[in-house]
């Protein structure tokens, strides 16, 4: 038997993985983008070529409100955990006692399953018996009112993701040489000045990347929103993920779901391209 | 830890800046504790509430305003869980799907990571970036045609549909995690094995894989958790009899006229346990693995 070259052997090792990527990601993705050009139902066989009609329908209808909701959710659910996670990472890095134990404890909201997170906050926000209303002395339907539903969803997602921010940023802080702070301190810089002039520049790379990554994940987040509000009330929390899912699996309209999904994908690709470029620069 | 802290403080004290530095440190420690306290309240109060609700008898759980400190404690909701056969079925499904996903993920990603770590070939870097980027494709969009693919191949509704999907989604992080581990296995060891006449397969299986064993366990646990936690794919691709716990719990408890909240909180607690146990074990690898998979090139 002829001995394989290194490259041939490497491709052989990658074969099962590449086959899975092809079957579960690449083919369905390409095929979904093509489906956007057809009138196609989930429950009836056959399809009809309609060109860009689905895209035109979507852009004239669902796209903009869904885009707006997605942006509000994504920004809110990225900025808030970033700020909380950064503050907590700084605090745990300040040499307080028991910070290792606290770090483990704070991971809990992030490690418990997403559906459990949703159940828990559904119960907290419950209009009639919820503990939030109990503390505030109100009986308000936080998830049932279009004005507060998005805020409630963002709070929930923030709770579930600030620990990830904390642990990543803490890892970054721990690589910061102590001498930098000591030197700045000798030069008379106070805590706040040292934060802006030493910590922030040191953390720029990792902070930028975790922010962008969380942004990308939130841009396609599904679980929490779907269980908490199902996109309601009155479409107030309908993001791309929920809209595409509902159009395909509740409305059975694959053509429109794929067209909306194609536009969503385009926006995501821009974000991913930024991520890959940043990540390359950071590795240098 | 305490020793180093004391030592560094002594050296600081010996310096001329002593008078200015001490209150500074005290003040930033105080600020740190305030931050930990406030964020801790936000982070941990909901967990406290989950546990308290699960232990509260129905009559008190549905009184308003709820009492923040339980006056009466009961295990009836946990007992109720053991009597629910439907939930037991979801649990078995979750275990089957998560365990197979973990094993398959480790096998597939170990080979792939080895190829990324130990061999040079055209297209390697681009492929690595593509693998990294693939975890960012929207799953709701993939589902549209994946549903059709599984339907056409007769896999729709089966465990296989879930396992194949979950394994693919765990690959990016597992591959990057394991590549980092294989990078630390000295190539000289593998070369020595090759000189002794071992084939590439033998070198891989008897030299590289055993040395990477802790990393393989970590990758397997990560994959297990990913499969255990998934909601949208299990909801859509599995038959009602093959559904895992996350969609199973939604079907069991939500959408009724009056949700049995204490029962649901008890179920939530139980569903979270294996994941929490896995992460306690994973802690050591967590930061390294995540930063390798998510951040570093």
Interface residues (C-beta under 8 A of the other chain):
Chain A: X4 X6 X7 X9 X10 X11 X13 X14 X16 X17 X18 X20 X21 X23 X24 X25 X27 X28 X29 X31 X32 X35 X42 X84 X87 X88 X90 X91 X92 X94 X95 X96 X102 X104 X105 X106 X107 X108 X109 X111 X112 X113 X114 X115 X116 X119 X120 X121 X122 X123 X124 X126 X128 X129 X131 X133 X134 X135 X137 X139 X159 X162 X163 X164 X167 X168 X171 X178 X185 X186 X188 X190 X191 X206 X209 X210 X213 X216 X217 X220 X222 X223 X226 X227 X240 X241 X242 X244 X245 X248 X249 X254 X257 X258 X261 X264 X265 X268 X271 X272 X275 X276 X279 X280 X282 X283 X284
Chain B: X5 X8 X15 X17 X20 X21 X24 X27 X28 X29 X31 X32 X33 X35 X36 X39 X40 X42 X43 X44 X46 X47 X49 X50 X53 X61 X62 X63 X64 X65 X66 X68 X107 X108 X109 X111 X112 X114 X115 X118 X119 X120 X121 X122 X124 X127 X129 X131 X132 X133 X134 X136 X137 X138 X139 X140 X141 X142 X143 X144 X145 X146 X147 X148 X149 X164 X165 X167 X168 X169 X171 X175 X200 X204 X225 X228 X229 X231 X232 X236 X245 X246 X247 X249 X250 X253 X254 X261 X264 X265 X268 X271 X272 X275 X276 X279 X280 X283 X286 X287 X290 X291 X294 X295 X296 X297
